[in-house]
Amino acid sequence: MIPLDLAARLREAGLVWKPAAGDRFAIPDRDLDDDVFVLSNMTIEVHDLPDGEIIGFNGTTEWALDDVEKEEAIWLPREDQLRELLSGTFQSLVRVGDRYRVTVEFNGAERGFEAAEPAEAYGEALLALILLAMR
């Protein structure tokens, strides 16, 4: 799983989240920063309302939230989702010592991104591609 700060940078760069069952997300700034939530068809669902999407919490055995606006939540994309978002730019994932290196090709040039976990390396590569595409 990618760190919350990387997920926030991806969102700020323009990564759009289309919530689906199985997606993980965090709700920062509500004393829930360390909690990771998962969209499910039973306990946490996305509801389309006239004013926008909300994430509804249908309750658990320990606690329940009513709902939060989608914009309050930060998507924590999984490794497979990040790789899919890299699409045709993705070249390889290799282990380099105790780290992982993702190589992507953009505008004819290869670039590598290393991190402690594969998902984080994918996330850094995606962030760089988004920022490069904005130039």
C-alpha positions as CSV (number, residue, x, y, z in Angstrom):
1,M,0.0,0.0,0.0
2,I,1.3,3.5,-0.8
3,P,1.8,6.0,2.0
4,L,-0.9,8.6,2.6
5,D,1.3,11.5,1.7
6,L,2.0,9.9,-1.8
7,A,-1.7,9.3,-2.3
8,A,-2.4,13.0,-1.4
9,R,0.3,14.1,-3.8
10,L,-1.3,12.0,-6.6
11,R,-4.7,13.5,-5.9
12,E,-3.3,17.0,-5.9
13,A,-1.6,16.3,-9.2
14,G,-5.0,15.4,-10.7
15,L,-5.4,11.6,-10.3
16,V,-9.2,11.0,-10.3
17,W,-10.7,8.3,-8.1
18,K,-13.7,6.4,-9.4
19,P,-14.6,4.4,-6.3
20,A,-15.2,0.7,-6.7
21,A,-15.6,-2.2,-4.3
22,G,-12.3,-3.2,-2.9
23,D,-10.7,0.2,-3.0
24,R,-8.8,1.4,0.0
25,F,-9.0,4.9,1.3
26,A,-8.1,7.1,4.3
27,I,-9.9,10.0,5.9
28,P,-7.2,12.5,7.1
29,D,-7.7,15.3,9.6
30,R,-10.5,13.6,11.5
31,D,-8.4,11.7,14.0
32,L,-8.6,8.7,11.6
33,D,-5.2,9.3,9.8
34,D,-3.9,5.8,10.8
35,D,-7.1,3.9,9.7
36,V,-7.5,2.4,6.3
37,F,-11.0,1.8,5.0
38,V,-12.2,-0.6,2.2
39,L,-15.2,0.0,0.0
40,S,-17.6,-2.9,0.3
41,N,-21.1,-3.6,-0.9
42,M,-22.2,-4.2,2.6
43,T,-20.4,-1.9,5.1
44,I,-18.9,1.0,3.2
45,E,-20.6,2.1,-0.1
46,V,-20.5,5.1,-2.4
47,H,-23.8,6.9,-2.9
48,D,-24.5,9.3,-5.8
49,L,-26.5,12.3,-4.5
50,P,-27.5,15.4,-6.4
51,D,-24.7,17.4,-4.6
52,G,-22.0,14.8,-5.4
53,E,-20.8,11.4,-4.2
54,I,-20.6,10.5,-0.6
55,I,-19.1,7.5,1.1
56,G,-21.7,6.0,3.4
57,F,-20.7,3.9,6.5
58,N,-23.3,1.4,7.2
59,G,-21.9,0.5,10.6
60,T,-19.6,-2.1,12.1
61,T,-19.5,-3.9,15.4
62,E,-17.1,-1.3,16.8
63,W,-18.3,2.1,15.5
64,A,-20.1,3.8,12.7
65,L,-19.7,7.0,10.8
66,D,-22.7,8.4,9.0
67,D,-20.9,9.4,5.8
68,V,-18.1,11.6,4.4
69,E,-17.9,13.5,1.1
70,K,-15.8,11.7,-1.4
71,E,-13.4,14.7,-1.5
72,E,-12.6,14.2,2.2
73,A,-11.3,10.7,1.5
74,I,-7.9,10.0,-0.1
75,W,-7.7,6.9,-2.3
76,L,-4.9,4.5,-1.6
77,P,-4.5,2.7,-4.9
78,R,-3.3,-0.9,-4.8
79,E,-0.2,-2.1,-6.7
80,D,-2.3,-3.6,-9.5
81,Q,-4.3,-0.3,-9.9
82,L,-1.2,1.8,-10.1
83,R,0.4,-0.6,-12.7
84,E,-2.8,-0.4,-14.8
85,L,-2.8,3.4,-14.6
86,L,0.8,3.4,-15.9
87,S,-0.6,1.6,-18.9
88,G,1.8,1.4,-21.9
89,T,4.5,3.5,-20.2
90,F,5.3,0.6,-17.8
91,Q,8.5,-1.3,-18.7
92,S,9.6,-3.3,-15.7
93,L,9.6,-3.9,-12.0
94,V,12.8,-5.3,-10.5
95,R,14.2,-5.8,-7.1
96,V,17.4,-3.9,-6.4
97,G,18.9,-5.0,-3.1
98,D,16.2,-4.4,-0.5
99,R,14.3,-1.9,-2.8
100,Y,12.1,-2.1,-5.9
101,R,12.6,-0.2,-9.1
102,V,9.9,0.6,-11.6
103,T,11.0,1.7,-15.0
104,V,8.6,3.6,-17.3
105,E,9.1,5.1,-20.8
106,F,7.6,8.5,-21.5
107,N,8.3,10.5,-24.7
108,G,11.0,8.1,-25.8
109,A,13.0,8.3,-22.5
110,E,13.2,5.7,-19.8
111,R,12.9,6.8,-16.2
112,G,13.3,4.7,-13.0
113,F,11.7,5.1,-9.6
114,E,12.9,3.2,-6.5
115,A,11.1,2.6,-3.2
116,A,10.9,0.1,-0.3
117,E,7.7,-1.4,-1.6
118,P,6.6,-2.1,-5.2
119,A,3.3,-0.1,-4.8
120,E,5.2,3.0,-3.7
121,A,7.6,2.7,-6.6
122,Y,4.6,2.5,-9.0
123,G,3.0,5.5,-7.2
124,E,6.2,7.6,-7.6
125,A,6.4,6.7,-11.3
126,L,2.7,7.6,-11.8
127,L,3.1,10.9,-10.0
128,A,6.1,11.8,-12.2
129,L,4.2,10.9,-15.4
130,I,1.2,13.0,-14.3
131,L,3.4,16.0,-13.6
132,L,5.3,15.5,-16.9
133,A,2.1,15.3,-18.8
134,M,0.9,18.6,-17.3
135,R,3.9,20.5,-18.7
